[in-house]
Amino acid sequence: MHAFDYHRPATIKEAASLLRKTENSRVLAGGQSLIPTLKFRLAKPSALIDLGRIGELCGIRLDGATLTIGAMTTHSEVASSKDVAIGIPTLARLAAGIGDRQVRNAGTIGGALANNDPAADYPAAVLGIGASVRTNKRVIPADKFFTGTLETALRAGEIITAVAFPLPKRAAYVKFRNPASRFALVGVFVAEGAGAVRVAVTGAAPCVFRVKEMEKRLGEKFAAEAIAKVTVPAGTLNSDIHASAEYRSHLITVLTQRAVAAALAGK
């Protein structure tokens, strides 16, 4: 691990100021991805700005038709939250299936979204529900937030403060997980709300993405058989030691059907 300065600000304003003034600095949330990267010397930040003391970045609030989750809220807190269980129960189940207990107790929703791992679970939920990512400077719609492998629309000096989820009529998330890491080989989040259906896929491609043809078919008839013959071309998907692109293509259709069935059953 290379040497770096360490800062632990108490407010968002102080953190943003440090980020702006310190060249080549990195924000530290739960550290479940960044710390291993530092240990392997794959990153050389001049400073880490730890957000752990900033209370205003924590907490969950269910207000009318919106569920808002602070960026430093851990996966375990999302999984056990009564507000999440009432508003978007499948989001609680998604959080409970991330990593192991250590990862869930340390990892945060803001950190997961900022890192944007191609196989992470939260990006599928954010894109699938059509949430908004709030930062210290602006509000970014989910459709414009995820831009590529480990890349997002966040600008220099920008810090995620919260994520606002509109409550869907019904939703479900199903993933085919790697048994060792519990990352998704393929994960599909299906949500119906505000007269539209959204289907978001993680783990299958370099970045989370929507399947517009499935959304169209499910908008006409919200049933598993409606998308039985819809496939995502294998040429656009990942192929690695865990699964071929062709297998991932097959999984997308199968898991989307299972997600639709789960949403209909309220599971």
C-alpha positions, 0 to 999 in steps of 0.5 A: 500500500502506498503512503497517503494522507488521511482526513475524517471530516465531520460535514459534507461541506468540509469533505467537499472542500478537502476533495477540491483542494487535495489533488488526486484524493479519493473518497472513502465510504465503506471501503470494501472495494477501495481498500483491497485496491489500495492493498494491491497497489492498483490505486495511488491516491494522495489522500483518503477522505473518510465520510464515516463521521458525517451523520447527515449522510446516514439514515432512511426515510419513507416520505409519501411515494419516495424512499430516501436512503443516505449514501453512508447507510450500510447494506445491513441497515437497508436489509433490516429497515422497516421503512424499506420493508414497507416501501420496497421490500425487494430492495431489503432482500437485495441488500441482504444478499450482498456479499457476506456479513462483514461486507454488509455491515461495512459496505454502503449504498453510496460507495457501491453506486460510486464504484459501479462494479459491473456485477454489483446489485444496487445499480440494478435496483437504482436503474430498475426503479428509476431512482435519482442519485443526489450529490452535494451539487445536483440530482442525477437520474439513474438513466444518466448516472451509470456510464461504463465499467467502474465509471459514473457521471460523478464529476470532480469534487462531487459526493453522493449524499443520498438515493431517492427511490420512487415506490414501485407498484411491484418489483422483484430482483433475481440473481444467479450468483457466484457462490464464492463472491455472491456477486451476480453472474447475472441479476435482473431487477424488474419494476412496474410503476407510474404506468411503465415497466423497467428491466435492469440487468447487472453482471452480464455486461460491462455496465448495468443496462436496461432491456427496452424490448422486454419493457415494451412487452411487459408494459403490454402484458405483465406476465412471464410468458410475455418475454419468453422469446425475447433475448439479449444478443450475446455479442454485447455481453461478457464472457469469462471463466464464470460464464459465457456470453451465450449462457448469460444471454440465456440467463437474462431471459430466464431470470427476468421471467422469474423476477416477473413471477416473483413480482406478481406473487409479491415476493 
